């Protein structure tokens, strides 16, 4: 799976979780609470569990994922804190980092779709 396919998989995961959260409590899906939403989607559960599954998911992109994690952590924390020798930790941190990058756009798109659906229902 290419790095672009991984990114798309993470976007799809975010969309599914946003829909679930919206169905449970629509007030939680707003651009105002993007950090709370990011925490809920990408930090309260593991994306991948298991060393073998993580190694398979990383494939040939392991070093690209590690690089992105290092850049993120050095920028935000001044040092790398993720245990980069553990594939499961690398995958889950990479998903967290990409989740932060993509979430605002995914939420905006989701809310626009909901708004369009409401407008269509009201015009019928």
N, C-alpha and C positions, 0 to 999 in steps of 0.2 A: 504494500500500500504506500503510495507516494505521500509526501508531506502535505500536499494539497488535499489529498483524500482524507488524511488524518484530520486536517483542519475542518473539512466539510462534515466529517463524522462528529466532531465536537460541536459544530453549529447545529447539526440535527439533534444531538443530545440536548443542547440548550433549548431548542424549540420544543422538544417533548416535555422537558421539565417545566418550562414556562407554561405550557398548556395545562399540565397537571396542577401547578400552583394556582393558576388562574381559575381553574375549575373548583379548586378548594376554597380560595379566597381571592377574588378578583382585585381587591384593593392592594394586594401585595405586589402586583405586577405594574409598576410605574417606573418612569425614568428617574423620579425623585429618590427612590430606594434602590438604586442600581447596585450599591455596595452590599446591601443586605441580601439582595437577590443573588448576587454573585456568590456570596458566602453560602447561601442555601443550596445552590445548584452545584458548586464546585468544591465546597470545603466541608460539607457535612457527611459525605459518603465517598467511598473510593470509586473511581471510574473503572479501574481494572484491579482485580484481586488475583494474586498468584504470579510467581516469578516467571513461569513458563509462558503464560498468557501475555505478560508484559513484554518479555523478550520478543515474542512473535509480533506483537503490535508495533514495537519499535522498529524491528527489522533493520534495514540498511540506513534508516534515518536516525539511529540512536544518537550519533554525534551532533546532528543538527538540533535535535531536541535538547541535548545537554547544553549546547551553546546558548540556545534561547533561555534556558533556565539560569545559566550563569550570568547572562546579560541582565536579566530581570532581577535576580537576587543581588548582584553587585550594585545595581542602580538603586534598588529600594532598601537594601539592608547593609550595603557596604561590604558584604562578603557572601560567599555561597554557603548555604545552610543545608541544602538537600543532600542526602547521602547518594551520590552519583553512581556508586557501585551496586546499588539495588535497583534493578529494572522497574519494579513495581512503584518505587518512590519517584523514579524519573518520569514514568508515564503520568502518574497522578499530579505531579507538580507541573509537567508540561501542559496537561489539560487545564489546570488552574490558571496558568499564564495565558494560554490562548483564550480561555474563557473570559478573562478580564479584557482582552483585546476586542473580542467579538460581541460581547453581551449587549452593549448599548445599541448597536445596530440591529441585533436580533430582536430585542425588546421593542424598539421603535417600529420595526416591520410588523411584529405581532400586534401591537396596539393599532397601527394603521389598518391592518386587516380586520380587526374587531370593529373598528369605527366604520369601515366600508360595509361590513355585514349588517351592522345596526342601521345604517342609512338605507341599505337595500330592503331590509325588513320594514322600515317605516314608510317607504315609498310604495309598498305593495298594497 
